[in-house]
Amino acid sequence: MKDADVIVVGAGHNALVAAAYLATAGKQVLVLERNGYPGGGVASAELSEPGFTDELHSLIHVRIMPNPLVADDELGLIGRYGLQYLPVEVPHAAVFEDGSFIPISRDRSMTTARIRDLSPRDADAYDRFMDLAVRIVEHVTPGFFVPPVPRSEQVAGLERTALGQEILRASGMSVTDVLAEWFSDDRVRIALARMASELTLAHPDDLNTGTVAYLAPGLNERYGMALPRGGGSAFTSACVRCIEDHGGEVRTSVHVDRVLTRGHRAVGVRTSEGRDLVAADAVLATIHPHRLGTMVEGLDPALVRTAASTRLAPYTAFVVHASMEEPLRFRADPAADGIIWNTLSPTSLAEVTRSFDDLRRGRLPAVPMLEAGCPSVGDPGRAPAGKATLHMLSMTTYDLADGGAQRWAAIAESYTERLFERLGEFTTNLAPGLVRARAAVTPLDHERNSLSFVGGDYTGIASYGHQMGDTRPTRELSGYAVPGVRGLYLTGPFMHPGGGVTGGGRPVAMTMLRDLGLPFGPFAPHPRSAEPAVQPV
């Protein structure tokens, strides 16, 4: 007796998106989540105090915005199941110790004007840089939402055009080198390098990351960035409603120990309570490559070794959530008060690079890599009227040189104080009484919250060139189907298209439905709900 057509292990956003597509196609899906809530990295909670909504992991939704899941509302998450996005016209800014301020706006003229105050030459270069960035984004973005194309085929296609040749050239470079070709002022380089690094958890000097210098600002200008109204759990809830509306089920607090196989085929799962659940067609599992061999028996040892050797990102984040009496006020410019992703930096690129270097060696830098803003400014419902939520993030390292990851528990409070001291250098109202309550999330907490975030890497595995596209996480596993076990598929941030909020379950569902002999789409149009789905802030 089957328990479902498809059993889905894990209820992260990628798994939920895939499950929703499968359910819409007529498959009975059963989603099992070990935590007491669904969503994984896309979930919100009242961490600081009741009445203030914070994000457990992801904050701004970026790469999912051009995904047909959202752009075309393929599943009706917007038109039928209540998801609303609040666009953030100026999602990111760089605030510097010397009082200068560079907002990265969808309105290019705003950013260009700010850069012109610092460097007229760089302002002219920024306009040309963004022309190319938008063209690159338009070219590569469609590939995020379909199964990965073989690299040889992709390269051959890129070689045929001048744009493609530039993409190939940049892809072998570092973010630092790409930006050095365009800009002379350290502050402009820092603003764009920090934007890129925060999205990928990579050092700006790393080779094979150069295209990210274009992707982050290009995605913002071309497609925009947004907050899900009410927090990440609003996105998750829309996915769950879609699944349930099509006869599926999402169960929380169920830990899966093993995928069951018979005759080289996935037939179900076994829970930590010893219960076996049977899948008639397939198992879709969120299994980190490092854990694949312990979750699935009978795999090729070489496959398991290659998966276990995938590299994690060298950086992670220490996050402080706080409830506040009012939003932050920045010294540099009142415009920064309304921006929810402000990177706070020295004016010297060499000093910023030293901080990245220190973290790579497991040392906390003298100058913390800090960003801060108030999400409730962009989504007022996240805090009571007149109050504010603070999201303060410090890029850091998981494995500390003096004590390893376990030391984070001992230094969480003192490091929080250090970050508030640094924040005070950039703000005018961080005085006693402003912060009502606070909660810190350490790199160790990221790992504990999600089995996909091994080593605190919330992008799954590092976004190095050899771990992207048709080699993410490895060449053998990049097609989502696990070789040697028919009916077993993988999803998660460690699969194409990568970490962050991407809606990456879409290409997984395309692959599974093809293998099951079912079409992907067409999708029925969904009438918009009474309130507009994307509302200006």
RABEL-V738459 format. One record per pair of residues at least 24 apart in sequence whose C-alpha atoms are under 7 Angstrom apart, sorted by the first residue. I is the first residue (numbers start at 1). J is the second residue. D is the distance in whole Angstrom. If there is no record, write none. Layout:
i=(I	I)
j=(J	J)
d=(D	D)
This chain:
i=(2	2	2	3	3	3	4	4	4	4	4	4	5	5	5	5	5	6	6	6	6	6	6	7	7	7	7	7	7	8	8	8	8	9	9	9	9	10	10	11	11	11	12	12	12	12	13	13	13	13	13	14	14	14	14	14	15	15	15	16	17	17	17	17	18	18	18	18	19	20	20	20	21	22	23	23	23	24	28	28	29	29	30	30	30	31	31	31	32	32	32	32	33	33	33	33	33	34	34	34	34	35	35	36	36	37	38	38	39	39	40	42	42	42	43	43	43	44	44	44	47	47	48	48	48	48	48	48	49	49	51	51	52	52	52	52	53	53	53	54	55	55	60	60	60	61	61	61	61	62	62	62	63	63	64	64	64	65	65	66	67	74	76	77	77	78	78	79	79	79	79	80	80	81	81	81	82	83	83	83	83	84	84	84	84	85	85	85	85	85	85	85	86	86	86	86	86	86	86	86	87	87	87	87	87	87	87	87	88	88	88	90	91	91	91	91	92	92	92	92	93	93	93	94	94	94	94	95	95	95	95	95	96	96	96	96	97	97	97	98	99	99	100	101	101	106	106	106	119	122	122	125	125	130	133	133	133	134	134	137	137	137	144	145	145	145	146	147	147	148	148	148	149	150	151	167	170	170	171	171	171	171	172	172	172	172	173	173	173	173	174	174	174	174	174	174	174	175	175	175	175	175	175	176	176	178	186	186	186	187	190	200	201	201	201	202	202	203	208	208	209	209	229	230	230	257	258	258	259	259	264	264	264	265	265	265	266	266	266	266	281	282	282	283	283	283	284	284	284	284	285	285	285	286	286	286	287	288	299	307	310	310	311	311	312	312	312	313	313	313	314	314	315	315	315	315	316	316	316	316	316	316	316	317	317	317	317	317	318	318	318	318	318	318	318	319	319	319	319	319	319	320	320	320	320	320	320	320	321	321	321	321	321	321	322	322	322	322	322	322	322	323	323	323	323	323	323	323	324	324	324	324	324	324	325	325	325	325	325	326	326	326	326	327	327	327	328	328	329	329	329	330	330	330	331	331	331	338	339	340	340	340	340	341	341	341	342	342	342	343	343	343	344	344	359	359	362	362	362	362	363	363	368	369	369	370	370	378	398	398	398	405	408	408	412	412	459	459	459	459	459	460	460	460	461	468	469	469	472	480)
j=(278	279	280	277	278	279	28	29	30	278	279	280	29	279	280	281	282	30	279	280	281	282	283	31	268	279	282	283	284	32	283	284	285	33	284	285	286	285	286	38	39	40	38	39	40	41	39	40	42	236	503	491	492	503	504	505	491	492	505	239	239	503	505	506	505	506	508	509	243	239	242	243	509	509	243	246	248	246	247	248	248	249	248	249	250	249	250	251	250	251	252	254	251	252	253	254	255	252	253	254	255	252	253	252	253	252	236	252	233	236	450	232	233	236	232	233	236	231	232	233	321	439	321	322	323	437	438	439	323	437	383	384	323	382	383	389	231	382	383	321	231	232	225	226	227	225	226	227	501	225	226	501	501	502	501	502	503	223	225	223	145	523	526	238	239	528	533	526	527	528	529	526	529	238	241	242	238	234	235	238	533	228	229	533	534	226	227	228	229	533	534	535	226	227	228	229	534	535	536	537	224	225	226	227	534	535	536	537	225	226	378	339	225	339	340	341	339	340	341	342	341	342	343	191	342	343	344	332	342	343	344	345	344	345	346	347	345	346	347	347	331	332	332	332	333	220	221	224	185	183	184	182	183	218	214	215	218	218	222	215	218	219	497	504	506	507	507	479	507	469	470	496	470	470	470	211	210	211	208	209	210	211	207	208	209	210	207	208	209	210	204	205	206	207	208	209	210	204	205	209	210	212	213	204	205	210	347	348	349	347	349	463	313	315	316	313	315	356	464	465	464	465	379	381	382	295	295	296	295	296	484	485	486	485	486	487	485	486	487	488	487	487	488	487	488	489	488	489	490	491	489	490	491	490	491	492	490	452	484	474	461	473	461	462	457	461	462	457	461	462	360	397	395	396	397	398	395	396	397	398	443	456	457	393	394	395	396	443	393	394	395	396	441	442	443	392	393	394	440	441	442	391	392	393	438	439	440	441	390	391	392	438	439	440	389	390	391	435	437	438	439	388	389	390	435	436	437	438	387	388	389	434	435	436	387	388	434	435	436	386	387	388	434	374	387	388	427	429	427	428	429	426	427	428	426	427	428	377	373	372	373	374	375	371	372	373	371	372	373	370	371	372	370	371	396	397	397	399	400	401	400	401	394	394	395	394	395	537	443	455	456	444	442	444	440	442	493	494	498	499	500	493	494	499	494	496	496	497	496	508)
d=(5	6	6	6	5	6	5	6	6	7	5	6	6	5	5	5	7	6	5	7	6	5	6	6	7	6	7	5	6	6	6	5	6	7	6	4	6	7	6	5	6	6	7	4	4	6	5	6	6	7	7	6	6	6	5	4	6	7	6	6	6	6	5	6	4	6	6	5	7	6	6	5	6	6	6	6	6	6	6	5	5	6	6	5	6	6	5	6	6	5	6	6	6	5	6	5	6	6	4	5	4	6	5	5	5	6	7	7	7	5	6	5	6	7	5	4	7	6	5	5	7	6	6	5	6	5	5	5	7	6	6	7	6	6	5	6	7	5	7	7	7	7	7	6	5	6	5	6	6	5	7	7	6	5	6	4	6	6	7	6	6	6	6	6	7	7	6	5	5	4	5	6	7	5	6	7	6	6	6	6	7	6	6	4	6	6	6	5	6	6	5	6	5	5	6	6	5	5	6	6	7	6	4	6	6	6	6	7	6	5	7	6	7	6	6	6	6	7	5	6	6	5	6	5	6	5	6	7	7	6	5	6	6	5	6	6	6	5	6	7	7	5	6	6	7	6	4	7	7	5	7	6	7	7	5	6	5	5	6	6	6	6	5	7	6	6	4	7	5	5	5	7	6	6	6	7	5	5	5	6	5	5	6	4	7	7	5	5	6	5	6	5	5	4	6	5	4	5	6	6	4	7	5	5	5	6	7	6	5	6	6	6	6	5	7	7	7	6	7	5	7	7	6	6	6	7	5	6	6	5	6	5	6	5	4	6	6	6	5	6	7	4	6	6	5	6	6	5	6	7	6	5	6	6	5	5	7	5	6	6	7	7	6	6	6	4	5	6	6	4	6	7	7	6	5	7	6	5	5	6	6	6	6	6	6	5	5	6	6	5	6	6	6	5	6	6	4	6	6	5	7	6	5	6	7	6	4	6	5	5	6	6	5	6	6	5	7	7	6	4	6	6	5	6	6	5	5	6	6	5	6	5	5	5	5	6	5	7	7	6	5	5	7	6	7	5	7	7	5	6	6	6	4	6	6	5	6	6	6	7	4	5	5	6	6	5	5	5	6	6	4	7	6	6	6	6	6	6	5	5	6	6	7	5	5	4	7	6	6	6	6	6	7	7	7	7	6	7	7	4	6	5	4	6	5	7	6	7	6	6)
